[in-house]
Amino acid sequence: MKLNRSQMAWRAAQDIADGALINLGIGLPVAVADYVPEGLDVFFQSENGVVGVGPLAAPDKIDTDLVDAGSRPITLRPGATIVDSAWSFAMIRGGHIDVTILGAFEVAENGDLAN
């Protein structure tokens, strides 16, 4: 039985450890933040340079300068920082992120990702 998008996001969130720094890719991966088990304190990093992404901004609290990599309006959690994209990708490629959750446009039947 295939999982729907919400079920996939929920399942991925169940493997997140307390205190983790997590990069969420564009698309389905950003939904993982909605399903992190209660009581866990995690930091989300967006590839556009936001470390400490908070919840989506309420319609009356939108700051057009604060968006995630998918251009969704976000807030900052306490302790957040904003860096340029070079630093952001250096964090990812340099092994400073605990977990990266990526999306894929196409996946083969055997699980290989198309790129």
PyMOL commands that set and color helices and strands:
alter all, ss='L'
color gray80, all
select helices_A, chain A and resi 5-13+28-35+59-61+85-93
alter helices_A, ss='H'
color red, helices_A
select strands_A, chain A and resi 21-24+43-46+50-56+74-82+99-101
alter strands_A, ss='S'
color yellow, strands_A
deselect
rebuild
show_as cartoon
